[in-house]
């Protein structure tokens, strides 16, 4: 049993002022695996004060000094990769194959921040003036449960590279992963107050961060509804905001695509991270003239995406993170049937043979139109919809007919034709015949998928303000 009763403020592990205990679960068994003591408003205020006090000195450090600290962070997080792997499988329910990537990703994000910092131009001449990129201040970093450790390290390393100090509010459902990362960051001997980690509820700790005048910037990854609340509350103090929110990403399969190759890649995109991914390609657009062919291929391909025990090496789709999330997905599957969509594979209930755990049958609906709720709302589980189109113009119209615009995938027998379609899709990222990601390129969304960008020089810029100097 994990007993997590400390938070991290001003370079020390301290007992929270808050006294609420929150149970941690194993999603595969529904068993309680530990408890975390949650922070409250007083703890958030202490953390903000520590970050504010540390900001003047940290903001004046040289590029070389920041790189040295970030290098120590990288080494310390790498050293805890095996511990993090165990926590990700047990606490989050990620399949072992996915969990290995998730355990390595936090250290990699620190490396990417170092690379961005090394290449970043902090000063340039513009006419007679000098423009100096200046750290904005204390950053509030709010992270979700679907990749908690990765988001903590990515946001923190970028903020620190820019010269900002930080208060981090991670998901309370990921407290074990947070504890491991906190211990690693402490071992890196980062100056006191530069980072502070306060695990608590969003409507408690998160709201203090949202409203506090000493928080200059917020970086949030999570739901669109919470993102809107952050913008509204942050507007009172004109906070700078970066939001990476929800998605209902289209996978457009053009009529010249090879069915077997395209379907496998489309299902990979849709079922990634057990469907609990903001970038998941949950709307699969298929040419009407080839409906039967593609549906047949999907039925055949589903066997390559088994769901179940995350410790089984064959498992691709793990359980949902919580009972609440499992119930949400079940409700959407029922809703799809009520809306008149046809189940191609999957359905309600756990995977075959499972009596406990929050596993979901990988589900694909067909006979879906783009106005159905299952085609418009983010389900955040392994539930995909197939939508037919008559020609490329209609495919583009359907792809863009959404409130979201985070990611998209185009699959075509011609890279040139795929790129031409991709350039017209309203999305922050569009992939053509690949699921690879360039980590130094900007990542973020159009429309209600967010504001601003993370990663690379764009991520650093989000923590900086240009200051113009003109000397007579």
N, C-alpha and C positions, 0 to 999 in steps of 0.2 A: 504493500500500500504506500502510495506517495502522500507525504504530508508536507505541503508547501505553505509555510507560514511567515515568509519574509518577502519584502519588496526591496528595491535597490534605489537609494537616494544618496546623492552627494558622495559617491564612492564607497558606500557601505551597505551591507545587507541589514535591514532594519525591520522590526515587527510593525505591521500596519496598525494605524489607529483604528481602522475599520475592524469589525469583529465577525462579519458574516462569513460563514463557511459554505463553499460551493463544491458539490460532488463532481468528480471526474469519472468518466465512464470508458469502458472498452466497447466500441461500437459493434464488435463482432460477437460479443457475448452478453452485452447489456450489464455486465458486472461493474460495480463501483470499484475503481482502482486507486482512488485517493481523494484527497480534499485540498482545496486551496483557500487560504484566508484572504478575503477580498479587501482591497484598499477603499477608502472613502474620500470625501471632499477634503478633509484635512491633509491626508496623504498627498493628494494631487497638488494642493497649495504648497506643501513643503518641497515637492519635486520641482515645481515651477520656480520657486525661489532659488533652489540650488542651481538650476540651469541658468537663471538670470545672472546669478553671481559669478558663474564660470564663463559667461559669454565674453566679457571684455578681453580676458587673457587669451582664450582660445581663438577668437576672431582675429587676433593679431599674430598668430603663429604663421610661420613661413610654409610654403608649399612642401619643402623638404621635411619639416617637422611633422606635418600632417601625414605625409606618406609613411614616415617611420612608425607612427602610431597605428595607421591602417594596416601596415605590414604585420605588426604584432597581433592585431585583431584577426587578421586572416589566418595566421599560424595557430592562434588559440582556438578558433572555431574549427579548423581542420582537425585539431587534436581531439575534438569531441564528436566527430562524425559518427562513430559506432554507437555512442550513447544516444545521439539524436535519432539514428535509424530505429532503435528499439522504441523510443518514445513515439515516433511518427506512426509506426505500425500499430502499437498498442493503444495509444490515446486517440489517434485520428482514424485509424483503420485503413490506411493506404496499403494497397497490395505491395508485396516485398519488392517487386521490380520497379514500381513507381517510387516507393519509399527510398530506395537507394539513390535515385536522382534527387529527391527532395532533401535528403540528408547532406548531399554534396553541394547543393545549390546555395545555401547561405554563405559559405566561404567564397564561392565563385562570384557572388554579387559584390563582395568586398574587393575582390581582384578587379572586377569591372570598374568599380568606383576609383580605384587607384589608377587604372589606365586612363580614365576620363580626366582625373585630376592632373596627371602628368602632361596631358596635351592641352589643357584648358588655357585660354588666353584671358587673363584677369585685367589687363590694361591695354588700351589701344589709343592711338591719336586720331582725332576727328577734327579736321581743320586746325584751329588754334587751341583746341581743348584736349584734355586728357580724360578719357572715360575709364573709370575704375569700377570693376564689379565687386560689390561690397556685401558681406553676409547680412541677411535680413534680420537675424535675431534668434530668439528661442523658437524652435520648431516643435509642434505637437504632432506625434507620429502615431496613427491609429491603425492597427493591423487586424486582419481577419483570421479565421480558424482554418481556412483551406490551404494555407502554406505559411503558417505563423512565423517560423524561424527564418524563412527566406525573406519575408517582407520586413521583419525587424532589421535584419542585417543590411538589406538593400537600402531601405530608407535612412537608417542611421549612418551607414558609411557615406552615403551621398551628402547628407546634411553636414556631417563632420568634415568631409572634403571641402565643402563650400565655406567652412568656418563657423557654422552654426552649432549651438548646443541643443539638446533635445530632451523632451519628456515623451516616453513611449507608453501608450495604452494598448497592450496586446489583448487578444481575445481570452476571456477567462476559461474558455473550453480547451485551450491549448497551454495550460499552465505548466505542465511537465516540460514541454518543448521550450517554453520561455525560460524556465529555471535553468536548463542546460545552457542555453545561449547566454543568459545573464552571468552564469559562473565563468563561461569562456571569456566574455568581455571583461569581467573583473580581473581575470588572470592576465589580460593584455596590458594592465596597468595604465589605463586611460585616465587622464587627469580627473580628479573628483569634480562632479557636477556636470561634466560634458555630456554624459548620458544618464538618464534616470528611467527606471522601468517600474510602472505602477499598474499592477493587474487589478482591474476592477470592472464594474459594469459600465456600459456605455452611457446610460442615463445618469450615472453618478460621476465617475472620474472623467468620462468623455465630455460631459457637459461643462465641467469646470474648465477643461482645456478649450472647449469651443468658445466660452464666454470671457476667459481671462484676458485682460489687456496686455499682460506681459508675454503672451503667446503671439508671435508675429506672423507665423505661418503654420498651416495644417496640411499634412499629407495623409490622406485617408484612402484605404482600399476596402470596399464593401458594397453594400446595397445602394441602389439609387435613392431610395427613400431616406436613408440616413445621410447620404451625401447632400441632399437638398436641405435637410435640417442643419447641417454644418454650414452651408452657404448662408442660410438665413440668420443663424445665431452669430456666425463670424462677421457678418456685415456690420454689426454694431461697432466693432473695433477695426473694420476694414482689413481683416486678416487676408494674407495671401493664401490661396488655396490650390492644392493639387488633388484631384479626385479621380480615382480609377474605380469605376462603378460596374453596373451590370451589363449584360449583353444578351442578344438573341441572334447569334452570328449565322449568316448564310453560308452554306457550301453549295456553290453553283457548279453542277456537273454539265458541261456542254455536250452537245450531241456527237462530237467526234472523240469523246473520251472512251478509253477501254473500260468496259463495265467492271471487270474483276479488280483491276488496279484502282479505279476511281472509288468503287464502293468500299474497299478496305481502307483507303485513306480517309474517306468521309466518315466511316465509323470510328476510326482512330481519333479524328478531330472532335466527334460528338461525345465519345465516351471517355475522353481524357480526364484524369484525376477523378475517376468514378462519376463523371458528369458534374462534379462540384468545381467547375471552372468557369470564370466569367467569359473566357474566350472560346468556350466549347461551341462547335459548329452544330447547333441543335436544329437548324432548318436546312434540310437537304432538298435542293431544287433540281428536278429531274425533267428532261424533255418528255413531253406527253407521248411522243411517237415511240418512245422506248420504255414506257412504263413497266410493262410485264417483264422485260428483260432485266431492268434494274431491280425491281422488287424480288425477282427470283434470286438474283445475286445476293441481295441483302439477307434473305432467309438462309442461304447457304453460308454466308460469311459470319453470321452471328455466333456460330460455334467457336470462332477464333477469339471471342470476347467473353469468356466464362466469368461469372460473378460468384462470389462466395467468400471463403476464409482468406483473409489477407496474408496469412502465413503460408498458404499453398502456393508454390512456385508457379502454378498454372493460372492462378487467378489474375484477371485483368481489371475487373471492376469490384471494388471493395464496398463495404457497407457505408451508409450515410453516417454523418458525424454524430447525429443525435436522434432521439425518438421524435422530436419536433420536426426535424428535417425529413425523416423517413415518412412521417404522416403527411407532410406537405407534398411529397412526391406521389404518395398513394392517392391523395386527393386529386392531383392533376391527371393521373392516369384515368381515374373515374370520370373526371370532367371531360377528357377527350372522348370517351365513349358516349357520354351524354350529348356532346356536341355533334355526334354523327361520324366521327373519324373511325376508321377501321384498324384494328390491331393486326399488324403484320407479324410481329413477334412480341413476346413478353405479356405483361398485364399486371394486375394488382397482386399483392402478396409478396412474401419472401421467396428467395430462390428455392428450387426443389430440394427437399431434405433438410432445410434449416428450420428449426423450431424457435430459435432465439437469434438475436442480432438484428441489425437494421439494414439487412441486405435488400436490394431491389432487383427485380428481374430486368435485364436490359430490354428496353421497350422501344419499338418503332411503330408509329402511327402512319397510315397512308390514307388516301382520300381526304386530305386536309386542305382547307383553303386558308389563305393568309390572314383572314379576319377572325379565325377561331382563337380563343384565348390561349390554347396550347401552342399556337404559332406566334403569339405576340408577347406572352409573359415569360419571364425567366423562371424556369422550374428548378434548376440547380440540382439535377440528378440525371441518371442515364436514360433519359426519355427524349427521343428524336421524332421529328415529323418530316414526312415526304410531301412536297408540294410540286405539282406539275406546272409546266409552262409551255407555251406554244412556240415561241421563237426567242432569240437573244434579247430583243427589246422587252418582252414581257418578263424574262428572267431578271433583267436589270431592274425593272420596275418593282418586282416582288422583293428582290434583295434589298432595295432601298426603302421599301415600305415598312418601316419599323421605327420605334422611338429610340433605338440603340444604334451604335456604330463603333464597336470596339475592335472587332476582328472579322475577317472574311476569308474564304478559301475558294479559289477557282480551279477546276480540274478540266483539262483540255488536252487533246492530242497534239495541239500546237501551242507552244509557249508564247508565240507572238499573239495569237488570238486570245489566249488566256490573259495576257498582260493588257490588251486593249479593253477587255471587260473589266479587269481589276481597277484600271485607272478611273472608271466611271462609278465604282461602288463607293458609297459614302461611309467610310470606315477609317479608323486611325491606323489600322494595319491590314494589308491584304496579301495573302500568300497565293502563289501560283504553282501548282504541282509540287508542293513541298510542305512539310510541317516544321521545318527548321525556323529558328528565330535568331536574328542578329541582335546581340545584347547591347551593342553600342549605339543602335538606332533608337529613335524615340518610341516610347510605348505609351499609349493612352487612347482616349476615345472621342468620337464625334457625338453630337446630340446628347442624349441623356446617359451616355456611357462615361461621361466625365468631363473634367476640365484640366488642361495642362498636360504635361508629359513627364515620364520618368525615363531613366536610363541615359547613358552617354552624356554628352555635353548639355543636352536639353534638360536632363535630370538635375545637373549641377546649377544650371541657370535658374531653375525654379526656387533655389534657396538664396539667390543673389539679387541685388538691386543695382542698376547702373548709377554711378555717381559721377557727375561732370565737374571737372576741375579746370578753371580758366585763370591763369596767373598773369597779372599785368606787369 
